Amino acid sequence: MPWCDSCAKYYAPNAMRPDGTCPTCGRSLATSGSLRAEARALGVDDPTVVKKADGTPKAPWHFKVMVVAVSIYLLWRLVQGIEWVVHRL
């Protein structure tokens, strides 16, 4: 992650200016150029976005974990709701 010494702050690659400088003070950030150069060499527009073979962005792993966790939670709440209705009858 690019670090700006004068601002004492980390910047995400998409938070920097297109030329790889700090958006606050304008200093050139050390790792920004190498990261963008690697991305250009690989033919990737944004180095922070992982894409599938057909060019569409992939969902991050933590999003998939969250979907599974929410599904399990909602399934459990459905079971509890059915139990509640059955015991009320």
ROFIKE-430417 format. One record per residue (C-alpha): residue in one letter; z, x, y; residue number from 1. Coordinates in steps of 0.25 Angstrom, whole numbers. Last residue first. Example, Ala and Ser with C-alpha at 12.3 -4.5 7.8 and 13.67 -1.06 7.14 Angstrom:
res=S&c3=29&c1=55&c2=-4&n=2
res=A&c3=31&c1=49&c2=-18&n=1
***
This chain:
res=L&c3=70&c1=-205&c2=-98&n=89
res=R&c3=77&c1=-195&c2=-88&n=88
res=H&c3=77&c1=-184&c2=-99&n=87
res=V&c3=62&c1=-185&c2=-101&n=86
res=V&c3=59&c1=-184&c2=-86&n=85
res=W&c3=69&c1=-172&c2=-85&n=84
res=E&c3=62&c1=-165&c2=-97&n=83
res=I&c3=48&c1=-167&c2=-91&n=82
res=G&c3=53&c1=-161&c2=-78&n=81
res=Q&c3=59&c1=-149&c2=-84&n=80
res=V&c3=46&c1=-147&c2=-92&n=79
res=L&c3=38&c1=-148&c2=-79&n=78
res=R&c3=48&c1=-138&c2=-72&n=77
res=W&c3=46&c1=-128&c2=-84&n=76
res=L&c3=30&c1=-130&c2=-82&n=75
res=L&c3=32&c1=-128&c2=-67&n=74
res=Y&c3=40&c1=-115&c2=-69&n=73
res=I&c3=30&c1=-109&c2=-79&n=72
res=S&c3=18&c1=-112&c2=-70&n=71
res=V&c3=25&c1=-106&c2=-58&n=70
res=A&c3=28&c1=-93&c2=-66&n=69
res=V&c3=14&c1=-92&c2=-72&n=68
res=V&c3=8&c1=-94&c2=-58&n=67
res=M&c3=17&c1=-84&c2=-52&n=66
res=V&c3=13&c1=-74&c2=-62&n=65
res=K&c3=-2&c1=-76&c2=-59&n=64
res=F&c3=1&c1=-74&c2=-44&n=63
res=H&c3=9&c1=-61&c2=-48&n=62
res=W&c3=-4&c1=-56&c2=-55&n=61
res=P&c3=-13&c1=-58&c2=-43&n=60
res=A&c3=-24&c1=-67&c2=-44&n=59
res=K&c3=-37&c1=-60&c2=-45&n=58
res=P&c3=-48&c1=-60&c2=-34&n=57
res=T&c3=-62&c1=-65&c2=-37&n=56
res=G&c3=-72&c1=-54&c2=-38&n=55
res=D&c3=-78&c1=-58&c2=-52&n=54
res=A&c3=-71&c1=-46&c2=-59&n=53
res=K&c3=-58&c1=-50&c2=-53&n=52
res=K&c3=-52&c1=-45&c2=-40&n=51
res=V&c3=-39&c1=-38&c2=-36&n=50
res=V&c3=-37&c1=-40&c2=-21&n=49
res=T&c3=-29&c1=-28&c2=-14&n=48
res=P&c3=-41&c1=-19&c2=-13&n=47
res=D&c3=-48&c1=-29&c2=-4&n=46
res=D&c3=-64&c1=-28&c2=-4&n=45
res=V&c3=-65&c1=-22&c2=-18&n=44
res=G&c3=-77&c1=-14&c2=-21&n=43
res=L&c3=-70&c1=-3&c2=-29&n=42
res=A&c3=-73&c1=8&c2=-19&n=41
res=R&c3=-70&c1=-2&c2=-8&n=40
res=A&c3=-56&c1=-4&c2=-14&n=39
res=E&c3=-54&c1=11&c2=-16&n=38
res=A&c3=-57&c1=13&c2=-1&n=37
res=R&c3=-48&c1=2&c2=3&n=36
res=L&c3=-36&c1=8&c2=-4&n=35
res=S&c3=-39&c1=22&c2=1&n=34
res=G&c3=-40&c1=18&c2=15&n=33
res=S&c3=-28&c1=9&c2=15&n=32
res=T&c3=-19&c1=20&c2=8&n=31
res=A&c3=-16&c1=28&c2=21&n=30
res=L&c3=-16&c1=17&c2=32&n=29
res=S&c3=-23&c1=21&c2=44&n=28
res=R&c3=-15&c1=17&c2=56&n=27
res=G&c3=-19&c1=5&c2=64&n=26
res=C&c3=-4&c1=2&c2=69&n=25
res=T&c3=-2&c1=-13&c2=64&n=24
res=P&c3=-14&c1=-16&c2=55&n=23
res=C&c3=-13&c1=-2&c2=48&n=22
res=T&c3=-27&c1=4&c2=45&n=21
res=G&c3=-36&c1=2&c2=33&n=20
res=D&c3=-49&c1=-1&c2=40&n=19
res=P&c3=-48&c1=-15&c2=36&n=18
res=R&c3=-34&c1=-17&c2=43&n=17
res=M&c3=-22&c1=-17&c2=34&n=16
res=A&c3=-16&c1=-29&c2=28&n=15
res=N&c3=-26&c1=-30&c2=17&n=14
res=P&c3=-21&c1=-17&c2=11&n=13
res=A&c3=-6&c1=-21&c2=12&n=12
res=Y&c3=1&c1=-14&c2=22&n=11
res=Y&c3=14&c1=-6&c2=21&n=10
res=K&c3=22&c1=-3&c2=34&n=9
res=A&c3=29&c1=8&c2=41&n=8
res=C&c3=20&c1=5&c2=53&n=7
res=S&c3=17&c1=19&c2=57&n=6
res=D&c3=17&c1=24&c2=42&n=5
res=C&c3=7&c1=12&c2=37&n=4
res=W&c3=8&c1=11&c2=22&n=3
res=P&c3=-4&c1=6&c2=14&n=2
res=M&c3=0&c1=0&c2=0&n=1
***
